[in-house]
Amino acid sequence: KGEERRLIHPHLTTNEYVAMTMPGCRLFACSLYQQHCRVRSLVNLPPYPPLSTSIASIRRIPRPSNFHLRPYPLSFSSGSGQQQEDEQQQKSLEGNRHSKHVTVLIAGGGPVGILLSILLRRHGIQHVLLERDLDSQTSHPRAHYLNLRTLEILRSISNASPIDPYKKMWHVSPPSSEWRRFYFGYNVAKTADGGKGGKLGVSKHNVDYGRGISPVDSVGHLSQDSFVSVLRECAVTAKEEEVLNIIENLRGGDGDDDGTSETTLSVHTNCGVWNCDYLVACDGAHSTVRSLFLSGGDDVENRKDKGTKMRSQHLLNIHFKTSHSFNQQIKLSNPAMLYFIFNENMVGCFVAHDLSRGEWVCQVPYFPPYQSVEDYTPDVILKMLLAGLGMKHDANDMEEKIVVLGVRSWIMDSVVQSNYVLGRSCRVLLAGDAAHVFPPAGGLGMNTGLQDVHNLAWRLALASSSSPRNVFTKNILDAYGRERRPVAEHNAALSVRNYERTLEVARAAGLDANHPHLLMKAFREMPSFLLTDEQRSFFFSRAVEVGMAPLRALRGGGAYATLLRRRVEKVLENEGGLPLVFPQHELGFVYGCEEDDWSRHVDDTGPYVPELVMGGRMPHCTLSILRSNMDSVEKNFPGLIIEKDITDKNIAGTISTVDISMQLMQVAHSACSNRGQPCFTALIVEKNIIFAGSSLHRAQKIVEDQWQVSLPFVQIRNSTNDQKAQYLPNNSKCNKNDDCIENQIILTDCEGTWMQLLKEYEKKKKNITGQHLNRKQKVAMLIVRPDGHIGSVIWIPLWDSDNAQENYDMVKEDIDWERALDIAMTESVYGSNV
């Protein structure tokens, strides 16, 4: 009749738990009676009546104000009217449970959920973020790598937040000199007696590859717990509640493709009921929300492993801190982000989250069922850490050298869900690890999740608006899955390749990851009467020790150590090992293209070449603002990120075209009439064309009325001499004081970068279509989506004349803005294949 759940009370030990079930369920509670009585005494509740039957129904009561979680009392009865009493009690208790309505409910308070909260707040969307355990998000480091595209997103929202997450992130991050290397060797401190201290090899990475192709110069390194703390300062207050059940209510329709039925989701938590229009699952790999909507539990039958099949690996994460003296020693002698350690006592990876603070995580593989987490006692863990770090065991000051903060087990796997949009009404959406799980090699998991919600936030704002074109809500949200799932598939395949690269280094060091699995297979096929489970575990552990024994040679040097070092160095020299940056995968992914088109021939670590591509990220180009226009630009577009350190006396500042729509958007707390609306930017690249304000105003009005979005116009000129025509000379047909002037801006491409990109685009289009575009007859207008990707290209017809006034008349009178923008917006919102 329901789902039985257990919840650990924060003031009880592990064995002193409270058993809970969904309303209407019963459980045999005789053996738990004493524990429940003890719970009631701890939370100052009256004692239970004497136990009269073994059947107990569990019911919820109002939450005590001074406790973290709600206790659940037991009621006992043996009469035939028990069911009726249960129903009456349930009705009275449900009346005490609060029920509130929000537009969007976010399940999961990790970095993905919090960034979605920040983005929805910019759009003025009413939402609530729920997290089962707020402390867990800031206590144990997990992901730590922030790629260039993620940092561009953080930068684009910096001017609209009271606290700048982009600058704050760099302020608390360790300097790149401490983490631009990967180290392979016998131990972290290089204290082995042999030559080079047991060093096998080092790989150095170009972390500053963003210069010239992005407004962000370098990738970032910040532990997830610290990153979450930074995001929390900019986000709405999270509520500590656990999702227990979800009910989909359809009224006025059946929720088919038209999406016109009135639909709400009732989300039952341990602290009440929330009604919402959309539910976004950001609650991790073992998503409760996903499992409630899919019959397969964790959706094993719905997983999509295309090109990403790999053997699951169990890992132990050990979070610990080291002493200040050891931290300083490593910073001076062997700074790195990752330390791949191979010795006879342990094989694993040490992640230096912050060398200055001495915060580390050690990842160690283990192999169930012949090894388990219980085998790693505190003494065993301490021995492994000492061997891996290169410390000597001293019982007098061990507490000062190493402090273990936490131990967690997890399973490394590669899974991409086949559906990102769930439910009959398609109003339950998956993001982050709830939608995809990658191996950590390459740091793509958290970055892909953050970019998921960057694509999703503006779609939720558009779907929840009252736009006349918003009758196909299902298609708006389906486009999110169509665009983001292929990116996840490519990143999953890349992560698997990166993991295999680390195994290649291990093989060069004398270890083969297949050997433990072959040994496990042999034990499984062995008849059960030959060896007991305990004996199998014993022999398996001894066999692993024998396999690691040759690594002892690295400690003393010698011919074998030299051989291993040469083999590892050869792998690293041939671009083996684990890369850190993947420019084409980070910046070059394209939405809406044919499957595998954008990455079929892409080198994993090859450079990113900027180009104009439908569905691709808007390339970075530095555009200038004249001093004469600076005041009006800052007044009308307060979110614009302007670099003012300019030596040219005519130029007041420069901006980047990356995420220009996010910069131009009027956020919900501004005084603009279109505040909070998703912003699409019309980008016009031409030297001589002048648009009348009334013509632009008509186009903006069409888009705002039909789609409930704003459409600022940005004209890019080649010469600073053309800036005097920004709003046209005084003309009776376009009053300079008209409101239309406030939503357009003219910028200068002094370097000619944009014109070169446009010429390459035209050349590529000619090669595909066989048609040559006459620049005197047509001008390109790019529609840039709120997430910074090119949604559509409109070719505007012009008179074949050099007279600006004739061009102005043609643009103003003859363009069918309604038809052109309808096609462009449909392509941008739903995808070019709709």
C-alpha positions in Angstrom: 0.0 0.0 0.0 3.0 2.3 0.1 6.7 2.7 0.3 8.5 2.0 3.5 11.3 4.4 4.4 13.8 4.8 7.1 15.3 8.1 8.3 18.1 8.5 10.8 17.3 11.0 13.5 20.2 13.5 14.0 20.2 13.0 17.8 20.3 9.1 17.7 23.0 6.6 17.0 22.8 4.4 13.9 20.9 1.6 15.8 18.4 4.1 17.4 16.4 4.8 14.3 12.8 5.7 13.5 11.0 3.5 11.1 8.6 5.4 8.9 6.2 4.6 6.0 3.9 6.4 3.7 0.4 7.2 5.0 -1.9 4.1 5.0 0.9 1.5 5.4 1.4 -0.8 8.4 4.4 -2.6 9.7 5.1 -5.1 12.4 6.7 -3.0 15.2 7.0 -5.4 18.1 10.8 -5.5 17.9 11.0 -1.8 17.5 8.7 -0.9 20.4 11.4 -0.2 22.9 13.4 2.0 20.4 10.3 4.0 19.6 9.6 4.6 23.3 13.1 5.8 23.7 12.7 8.2 20.7 9.5 9.7 22.2 11.3 10.3 25.5 14.1 12.1 23.7 11.8 14.4 21.8 9.6 15.1 24.9 6.6 13.2 23.8 4.3 11.3 26.2 5.0 7.6 26.5 3.2 5.0 24.5 0.3 3.0 25.9 1.0 -0.7 26.7 1.6 -2.7 23.6 -1.6 -4.6 22.8 -1.0 -5.9 19.3 1.9 -6.5 16.9 0.3 -4.4 14.2 1.1 -0.7 14.4 0.1 2.1 12.0 2.5 5.0 11.6 1.2 8.5 11.2 2.8 11.9 10.9 2.6 14.7 13.4 3.4 18.4 13.2 7.2 19.1 13.2 8.7 20.2 16.5 10.2 23.6 16.1 13.4 22.7 17.8 14.2 19.5 15.8 15.8 18.8 12.5 13.4 16.2 11.3 9.9 15.2 12.3 9.3 12.2 14.6 6.5 9.8 13.7 4.4 8.5 16.5 2.9 5.0 16.6 -0.8 4.3 17.5 -2.1 1.0 18.7 -5.5 -0.6 18.5 -7.0 -4.1 18.3 -10.6 -3.4 17.4 -12.4 -3.9 14.1 -12.8 -0.1 13.7 -9.0 0.3 13.2 -9.3 1.2 9.5 -11.9 3.8 10.2 -9.8 5.3 13.0 -6.8 5.4 10.7 -8.7 7.3 8.0 -10.0 9.9 10.5 -6.5 10.3 12.0 -5.1 10.7 8.5 -7.6 13.4 7.5 -6.8 15.4 10.7 -3.1 15.1 10.3 -3.2 16.1 6.6 -5.1 19.2 7.6 -2.0 20.3 9.6 0.4 19.7 6.8 1.0 22.9 4.8 0.4 23.0 1.1 1.9 25.8 -1.0 2.1 26.4 -4.7 5.2 27.5 -6.7 6.0 27.6 -10.4 9.1 25.5 -10.2 10.3 23.1 -7.6 13.9 22.2 -7.6 14.8 18.9 -5.9 18.5 18.8 -4.9 20.7 21.6 -3.4 24.0 20.8 -5.0 25.8 23.1 -7.5 23.4 22.3 -10.3 20.2 23.0 -8.3 21.6 26.2 -6.8 22.7 27.6 -10.2 19.2 26.9 -11.6 17.8 28.8 -8.6 20.1 31.8 -9.4 19.0 31.7 -13.1 15.3 31.4 -12.3 15.6 34.4 -9.9 16.9 36.5 -12.7 13.8 35.7 -14.7 11.5 36.4 -11.7 10.2 32.8 -11.6 8.7 31.8 -8.3 10.5 28.7 -7.1 11.7 26.7 -4.1 14.8 24.6 -3.7 14.5 21.4 -1.5 17.6 19.6 -0.2 17.4 16.5 2.1 20.7 17.3 3.9 22.1 20.8 3.5 25.2 20.0 5.5 26.3 17.1 3.2 26.7 19.5 0.3 29.5 21.5 2.1 31.2 18.7 4.0 32.8 16.2 1.6 34.6 17.4 -1.6 33.6 15.7 -4.8 34.0 17.4 -8.2 36.6 20.2 -8.4 37.2 21.2 -12.0 35.4 24.1 -13.7 35.9 24.3 -17.4 35.9 27.3 -19.6 32.3 27.2 -20.6 31.1 26.9 -17.0 33.2 30.0 -16.0 31.7 31.9 -19.0 28.2 31.2 -17.6 29.2 32.4 -14.1 30.8 35.5 -15.6 27.6 36.4 -17.6 25.5 36.5 -14.4 28.0 38.4 -12.3 26.7 42.0 -12.8 23.1 41.0 -11.9 23.8 39.5 -8.5 24.4 41.3 -5.2 27.4 39.0 -4.8 29.5 38.2 -7.9 29.9 34.4 -8.0 32.6 34.7 -10.7 34.9 37.0 -8.7 34.1 35.2 -5.5 35.1 31.9 -7.0 38.5 33.2 -8.2 39.0 34.8 -4.8 38.7 31.5 -2.9 40.4 29.3 -5.5 44.0 28.2 -5.2 46.5 29.7 -7.7 47.0 27.8 -10.9 50.7 27.3 -10.1 49.6 24.7 -7.5 47.4 22.6 -9.8 48.4 22.8 -13.5 50.3 19.4 -13.3 49.5 15.7 -12.8 52.1 13.6 -11.0 52.8 9.9 -11.4 55.0 8.2 -8.9 55.7 6.1 -5.8 54.4 8.7 -3.3 53.4 12.3 -3.1 56.4 13.7 -1.2 58.9 11.9 -3.5 60.7 10.4 -0.4 61.6 7.1 -2.1 65.3 6.1 -1.7 65.8 5.5 -5.4 66.6 7.9 -8.1 64.2 10.8 -8.6 62.4 9.9 -5.4 60.2 7.3 -7.1 58.9 9.7 -9.7 57.5 8.0 -12.8 56.4 11.1 -14.8 54.7 14.5 -14.9 52.2 15.9 -17.3 51.8 19.7 -17.5 48.7 21.4 -18.9 47.9 24.7 -20.6 45.2 25.9 -18.2 45.3 29.5 -19.7 44.1 28.4 -23.2 41.1 30.7 -23.1 43.1 33.8 -24.1 41.8 35.1 -27.5 38.9 32.6 -27.8 37.0 33.5 -24.6 36.4 36.3 -22.2 37.7 33.9 -19.5 41.5 33.2 -19.7 41.8 30.1 -17.5 39.9 27.1 -16.4 39.3 26.8 -12.6 40.0 24.4 -9.7 37.8 24.6 -6.7 36.4 21.8 -4.5 32.7 21.3 -4.9 31.9 22.0 -1.2 33.6 25.4 -1.5 31.9 26.1 -4.9 28.5 25.3 -3.3 29.2 27.7 -0.5 30.0 30.4 -3.1 26.8 29.8 -5.0 24.6 29.7 -1.9 25.5 33.3 -1.2 23.8 34.2 -4.4 20.9 31.8 -4.3 17.5 31.7 -2.6 17.3 30.1 0.8 17.1 26.3 0.5 14.6 24.3 2.5 15.7 21.1 4.2 13.1 18.6 3.1 13.1 15.2 1.5 10.9 14.2 -1.4 8.9 11.2 -0.5 6.2 10.9 -3.2 4.9 12.8 -6.3 1.4 12.9 -7.6 0.6 14.2 -11.1 -2.7 16.0 -11.3 -4.2 16.5 -14.8 -7.3 18.6 -15.1 -9.1 19.9 -18.2 -7.4 17.6 -20.6 -5.3 14.4 -20.8 -1.9 16.0 -21.1 -1.2 15.0 -24.7 1.1 16.7 -27.1 -0.8 20.0 -27.2 0.2 20.6 -23.6 -3.0 22.6 -23.0 -4.3 20.7 -20.0 -4.1 22.3 -16.6 -1.5 20.3 -14.8 0.1 20.5 -11.3 2.5 18.2 -9.5 1.9 17.5 -5.8 5.2 16.8 -4.2 5.0 15.2 -0.8 7.9 15.8 1.5 8.7 14.9 5.1 7.7 18.5 6.0 4.6 19.1 3.9 3.1 19.2 0.4 4.3 21.4 -2.4 2.2 22.0 -5.5 4.2 23.1 -8.6 3.9 23.5 -12.3 7.4 22.1 -13.1 9.6 19.8 -11.1 13.4 19.7 -11.8 15.3 16.7 -10.5 18.8 17.8 -9.5 19.1 15.2 -6.8 22.0 13.1 -8.0 22.7 9.8 -9.6 20.3 7.9 -7.3 17.5 10.4 -8.0 14.4 9.9 -5.9 12.4 12.0 -8.3 13.5 9.9 -11.3 12.8 6.6 -9.6 9.3 7.7 -8.6 8.4 8.4 -12.2 10.1 5.3 -13.7 9.2 1.7 -12.9 12.8 0.6 -13.1 13.9 2.1 -9.8 17.2 3.8 -10.9 16.1 3.5 -14.5 18.4 0.8 -15.5 16.3 -0.2 -18.5 16.0 3.4 -19.6 19.7 4.1 -19.5 21.5 5.0 -22.7 25.1 3.8 -23.0 25.8 4.6 -26.6 29.6 4.5 -27.1 30.2 4.7 -23.3 30.1 1.0 -22.2 32.5 0.4 -19.4 32.9 -1.9 -16.4 31.5 -0.3 -13.2 34.2 0.3 -10.6 33.7 0.6 -6.8 35.8 3.3 -5.2 36.4 4.6 -1.7 36.7 8.3 -1.2 38.8 9.3 1.9 38.6 13.0 2.8 41.4 14.2 5.0 43.6 17.1 6.0 47.4 17.3 6.4 49.6 19.5 8.6 50.8 23.0 7.6 54.4 21.9 7.4 53.6 19.0 5.0 51.5 21.4 2.9 54.3 23.8 2.5 56.7 21.1 1.6 54.5 19.8 -1.2 53.7 23.3 -2.5 57.5 24.0 -2.9 58.7 20.5 -4.1 55.8 18.8 -6.0 52.6 20.9 -6.5 49.9 19.2 -8.6 46.2 18.7 -8.9 46.2 14.9 -9.2 48.8 12.4 -7.8 48.6 8.9 -9.3 50.4 6.8 -6.8 51.7 3.3 -7.4 53.4 1.4 -4.5 53.1 -2.0 -2.8 50.8 -0.7 0.0 48.3 1.2 -2.1 47.3 2.2 -5.6 45.1 5.2 -5.9 44.7 8.8 -6.8 45.2 11.8 -4.5 43.3 14.9 -5.3 44.8 18.1 -3.9 41.7 20.3 -3.5 43.7 23.0 -1.8 47.4 22.6 -0.9 47.4 25.8 1.2 44.7 24.4 3.5 45.9 20.9 3.2 42.6 19.5 2.0 42.8 16.2 0.1 40.7 13.3 -1.2 42.1 9.9 -1.8 40.3 7.6 -4.3 41.0 3.9 -3.8 39.5 1.1 -5.8 38.0 -2.0 -4.1 36.3 -5.1 -5.5 33.1 -6.5 -4.0 32.1 -9.1 -2.9 35.6 -10.1 -2.0 36.4 -6.7 -0.6 34.1 -4.4 1.2 34.1 -1.0 2.9 34.2 -2.7 6.3 37.7 -4.0 5.4 39.0 -0.5 5.4 39.3 0.1 9.2 40.8 3.3 10.5 44.2 1.6 10.9 44.1 0.3 7.3 43.2 3.7 6.0 45.9 5.5 8.0 48.5 3.0 6.7 47.4 3.6 3.1 47.5 7.4 3.5 51.0 7.3 5.1 52.3 5.1 2.3 50.7 7.2 -0.5 51.8 10.6 0.9 55.3 9.5 1.8 55.0 10.2 5.6 56.7 8.2 8.3 54.5 6.7 11.0 55.0 8.4 14.4 52.4 7.5 17.0 53.2 10.7 19.0 52.1 13.2 16.4 49.9 11.3 13.9 46.8 13.4 14.9 48.7 16.5 13.8 49.9 15.0 10.5 46.7 13.5 9.2 43.1 14.1 10.2 40.6 11.9 8.4 37.3 13.9 8.0 35.1 11.3 6.2 35.0 8.1 4.2 32.5 7.4 1.5 32.0 4.6 -1.1 30.6 5.2 -4.6 30.4 3.4 -7.9 32.0 4.8 -11.0 29.9 4.2 -14.1 28.8 5.8 -17.3 25.0 6.3 -17.8 23.0 8.7 -19.8 19.2 8.6 -19.3 17.2 8.1 -22.5 14.6 10.7 -21.5 15.3 14.0 -19.8 11.6 15.0 -19.7 9.2 12.7 -17.7 5.6 12.5 -16.7 2.4 12.4 -18.7 2.4 16.2 -19.0 6.2 16.3 -19.5 6.7 18.7 -16.6 9.3 16.7 -14.7 12.8 17.3 -15.9 16.2 15.7 -15.2 19.4 17.7 -14.9 22.9 17.0 -13.6 23.7 13.6 -12.3 20.0 12.7 -12.3 20.3 12.8 -16.1 23.8 11.5 -16.6 26.7 10.0 -14.7 30.3 10.0 -16.0 33.6 8.7 -14.7 35.4 11.6 -13.0 38.3 11.5 -15.5 38.2 14.9 -17.3 35.9 16.6 -14.8 33.0 16.7 -17.2 30.2 15.6 -14.8 29.5 18.7 -12.8 30.3 21.0 -15.8 27.7 19.2 -18.0 25.1 19.5 -15.3 25.7 23.2 -14.8 25.3 23.8 -18.5 22.1 21.6 -18.5 20.3 24.2 -16.3 21.8 27.1 -18.3 19.9 25.6 -21.2 16.8 24.8 -19.1 16.2 28.0 -17.1 15.1 30.3 -20.0 12.9 27.5 -21.3 11.1 27.2 -18.0 10.7 31.0 -18.0 9.2 30.9 -21.5 7.0 27.8 -20.8 5.6 29.5 -17.7 4.8 32.7 -19.5 1.4 33.7 -20.9 2.7 33.9 -24.5 0.2 33.3 -27.3 2.9 31.1 -28.9 3.2 29.1 -25.6 0.6 26.5 -26.5 3.2 23.8 -27.1 4.8 23.8 -23.7 5.7 20.1 -24.1 7.8 20.9 -27.3 9.6 23.8 -25.6 10.8 21.5 -22.8 11.3 18.5 -25.1 13.8 20.6 -27.0 15.9 20.8 -23.8 16.3 17.0 -23.9 16.9 16.9 -27.6 19.7 19.4 -27.3 21.4 18.4 -24.0 21.3 14.6 -24.3 23.6 14.4 -27.3 26.1 16.6 -25.5 25.9 14.3 -22.5 26.5 11.2 -24.7 29.6 12.8 -26.2 30.9 13.8 -22.8 30.3 10.4 -21.4 32.2 8.8 -24.3 35.0 11.3 -23.7 35.1 10.5 -20.0 35.4 6.8 -20.7 38.3 7.4 -23.0 40.0 9.5 -20.3 39.5 6.7 -17.8 41.1 4.2 -20.3 44.0 6.6 -20.6 44.6 6.4 -16.9 44.6 2.6 -17.1 47.2 2.9 -19.9 49.6 4.6 -17.5 48.8 1.9 -14.9 49.7 -0.8 -17.4 53.0 1.0 -18.2 53.7 1.0 -14.4 53.2 -2.8 -14.3 49.5 -3.0 -13.3 46.6 -4.3 -15.4 43.1 -3.3 -14.3 41.7 -6.5 -15.9 43.6 -8.8 -13.5 41.4 -8.3 -10.4 38.3 -8.8 -12.6 39.7 -12.0 -14.1 40.4 -13.2 -10.6 36.9 -12.4 -9.5 35.5 -14.3 -12.5 37.6 -17.3 -11.6 36.3 -17.3 -8.0 32.7 -17.0 -9.2 33.0 -20.0 -11.5 34.7 -22.1 -8.8 32.3 -24.6 -7.2 31.0 -23.3 -3.9 32.0 -26.4 -1.9 35.7 -25.8 -2.6 36.1 -22.5 -0.8 33.9 -20.6 1.6 33.2 -16.9 1.0 35.7 -16.0 3.8 38.4 -18.1 2.1 37.7 -16.5 -1.3 38.0 -13.0 0.2 41.3 -14.0 1.9 42.9 -15.5 -1.3 41.6 -12.6 -3.4 43.3 -10.0 -1.0 46.6 -12.1 -1.0 46.5 -12.2 -4.8 46.1 -8.5 -5.0 49.1 -8.0 -2.7 51.2 -10.3 -4.8 50.3 -8.3 -7.9 51.3 -5.0 -6.2 54.6 -6.4 -4.8 56.8 -5.6 -7.8 56.0 -1.9 -7.2 58.4 -2.1 -4.2 61.2 -1.7 -6.7 60.3 2.0 -7.2 61.3 2.7 -3.6 64.9 1.6 -4.0 65.5 2.4 -7.7 67.4 -0.1 -9.8 66.9 -1.5 -13.3 63.2 -2.4 -12.9 62.4 1.1 -11.6 64.2 2.7 -14.6 62.3 0.4 -17.0 58.9 1.4 -15.5 59.9 5.1 -15.6 60.8 4.9 -19.2 57.5 3.2 -20.1 55.4 5.8 -18.3 57.4 8.7 -19.8 56.9 7.2 -23.3 53.1 7.0 -22.7 53.0 10.6 -21.6 55.2 11.8 -24.4 52.9 10.2 -26.9 50.0 12.3 -25.5 48.9 9.5 -23.3 47.8 9.9 -19.7 44.9 12.0 -18.6 44.4 15.5 -20.3 43.0 18.4 -18.3 41.5 20.7 -21.0 39.3 19.8 -23.9 38.8 23.0 -25.9 36.6 21.7 -28.7 34.4 19.7 -26.4 34.1 22.6 -23.9 33.3 25.4 -26.4 32.5 23.7 -29.7 29.4 21.6 -29.0 26.5 22.4 -31.3 22.8 22.0 -30.7 20.5 20.6 -33.4 23.1 19.2 -35.7 23.0 15.7 -37.0 24.2 13.1 -34.6 28.0 13.0 -34.3 28.5 15.8 -36.8 30.3 18.2 -34.5 32.6 15.7 -32.8 33.1 13.0 -35.4 36.5 14.2 -36.4 37.4 16.2 -33.3 40.6 15.5 -31.5 39.9 15.2 -27.8 42.6 17.8 -26.9 42.6 19.7 -30.2 42.2 23.5 -30.3 38.9 25.2 -30.6 38.5 27.2 -33.8 35.9 30.0 -33.6 33.2 29.9 -36.3 29.6 30.9 -36.8 27.5 27.7 -36.6 23.7 27.4 -36.2 23.2 26.0 -32.8 26.8 26.7 -31.7 28.1 29.0 -29.0 28.4 32.6 -30.1 32.2 33.1 -30.8 34.2 35.5 -28.7 34.8 38.9 -30.2 35.9 42.1 -28.5 33.6 45.0 -29.5 34.2 48.6 -28.6 31.9 51.3 -27.2 32.6 54.9 -28.0 32.9 57.4 -25.2 30.1 59.4 -26.7 27.7 56.5 -26.3 28.9 55.2 -22.9 26.4 56.9 -20.7 23.4 55.7 -22.6 24.7 52.2 -22.8 25.4 51.9 -19.1 21.9 53.4 -18.3 19.9 51.1 -20.6 21.9 47.9 -20.1 23.2 47.8 -16.5 24.0 44.1 -16.8 26.5 44.6 -19.6 30.0 43.5 -18.6 32.3 46.3 -19.8 36.1 46.2 -19.6 37.2 49.9 -19.2 41.0 49.5 -19.1 41.3 51.0 -22.6 44.2 53.2 -24.0 42.4 54.5 -27.1 41.0 57.9 -26.3 37.9 57.4 -28.5 36.9 54.1 -26.9 35.3 54.0 -23.4 35.2 50.3 -23.0 34.9 46.9 -24.6 32.5 43.9 -24.3 32.6 40.3 -25.4 29.9 38.8 -27.6 29.9 35.5 -25.6 26.6 35.2 -23.7 25.6 38.7 -24.9 21.9 37.9 -24.5 22.5 37.1 -20.8 24.3 40.4 -20.4 21.6 42.5 -22.1 18.8 40.9 -20.2 16.9 43.2 -17.8 16.8 41.1 -14.7 13.6 40.8 -12.6 14.6 43.3 -10.0 15.3 46.1 -12.5 12.9 48.9 -13.4 12.5 47.9 -17.1 9.1 46.9 -18.4 10.4 43.7 -19.8 12.3 42.7 -16.7 12.7 39.0 -16.2 11.8 38.1 -19.7 14.1 35.7 -21.6 16.3 37.8 -23.8 17.1 37.0 -27.5 19.5 39.3 -29.2 19.3 40.4 -32.8 22.9 40.8 -34.0 23.4 42.7 -37.2 26.9 42.7 -38.8 27.2 45.4 -41.5 29.3 48.5 -42.3 26.8 50.9 -44.0 23.3 49.8 -43.1 21.2 52.0 -40.9 17.9 50.8 -39.3 15.2 53.2 -38.4 14.1 53.2 -34.8 10.5 52.7 -35.8 11.4 49.6 -37.8 13.3 48.1 -34.9 10.5 49.0 -32.5 8.0 47.2 -34.7 10.1 44.0 -34.8 10.7 44.2 -31.0 7.0 44.7 -30.4 6.1 41.6 -32.5 8.5 39.4 -30.6 7.4 40.7 -27.2 3.7 40.3 -27.9 3.9 36.9 -29.5 6.6 35.3 -27.5 6.9 37.3 -24.2 10.6 37.8 -24.7 12.7 40.9 -25.2 14.7 41.5 -28.4 17.4 44.1 -28.1 19.2 45.0 -31.4 23.0 45.1 -31.6 24.5 46.6 -34.7 28.2 45.9 -35.3 30.1 48.5 -37.4 33.6 48.4 -38.8 34.5 52.0 -38.3 34.1 54.5 -35.5 33.0 57.1 -38.0 29.7 55.3 -38.4 28.7 55.7 -34.8 27.1 59.1 -35.4 24.2 57.2 -37.1 23.4 55.2 -34.0 19.8 56.5 -33.7 19.7 58.2 -37.1 19.8 62.0 -37.5 16.8 64.0 -36.4 14.1 62.7 -38.6 10.3 63.2 -38.3 9.8 59.5 -38.9 11.9 58.4 -35.9 11.9 60.5 -32.9 15.1 60.3 -30.9 13.1 60.3 -27.7 11.1 57.3 -28.7 11.2 54.3 -26.4 12.5 52.1 -29.2 15.9 53.8 -28.8 16.5 52.3 -25.4 16.6 48.7 -26.6 19.3 49.0 -29.2 23.0 49.5 -29.2 25.8 50.0 -31.8 29.2 48.6 -31.2 32.4 48.7 -33.2 34.5 45.8 -34.5 37.8 47.6 -34.7 39.8 44.4 -35.3 37.5 43.2 -38.1 37.0 39.8 -36.4 33.3 39.7 -36.9 33.4 40.5 -40.6 35.9 37.7 -41.1 33.7 35.2 -39.3 30.8 36.3 -41.4 32.8 35.9 -44.6 33.8 32.4 -43.6 30.1 31.6 -42.8 29.1 32.8 -46.3 31.8 30.8 -47.9 30.7 27.6 -46.1 27.1 28.3 -46.9 28.0 28.7 -50.6 29.9 25.4 -50.6 26.8 23.7 -49.1 24.0 25.3 -51.2 26.0 26.3 -54.3 24.5 29.9 -54.0 26.5 33.0 -53.7 25.1 35.7 -51.4 25.4 39.2 -52.8 26.5 41.4 -49.8 24.9 44.4 -51.6 21.5 42.7 -51.6 21.4 41.0 -48.3 22.6 41.5 -44.7 22.8 38.9 -42.0 20.9 39.2 -38.8 21.8 36.6 -36.2 19.3 35.6 -33.4 21.3 34.8 -30.3 19.4 32.8 -27.7 19.4 33.5 -23.9 22.0 30.7 -23.4 24.4 32.3 -25.8 23.9 29.9 -28.8 23.0 31.0 -32.3 19.4 30.2 -32.8 18.7 31.4 -36.4 20.0 33.6 -39.2 17.8 36.0 -41.1 19.0 37.4 -44.4 17.5 40.9 -44.8 17.0 42.3 -48.4 18.5 45.7 -49.3 18.6 48.0 -52.2 21.6 47.6 -54.4 22.8 51.1 -53.6 25.4 52.8 -51.5 22.9 55.5 -50.4 22.2 55.1 -46.7 18.8 56.8 -47.0 17.6 54.4 -49.7 18.8 51.5 -47.5 16.9 53.0 -44.6 13.7 53.3 -46.6 14.0 49.7 -47.8 14.6 48.2 -44.4 11.8 50.2 -42.8 9.0 49.7 -45.4 9.5 46.3 -47.1 10.7 43.8 -44.4 8.0 41.3 -43.4 9.2 41.3 -39.7 6.3 39.2 -38.5 7.0 36.3 -40.9 10.8 36.6 -40.6 10.8 36.7 -36.8 8.2 33.9 -36.5 10.5 31.6 -38.4 13.6 32.7 -36.6 12.1 32.4 -33.1 10.6 29.0 -33.9 14.0 27.8 -35.0 15.6 29.3 -31.9 13.1 27.9 -29.3 12.1 24.6 -30.7 15.2 23.8 -32.8 16.0 24.1 -36.5 14.5 20.6 -37.2 11.0 21.6 -36.0 
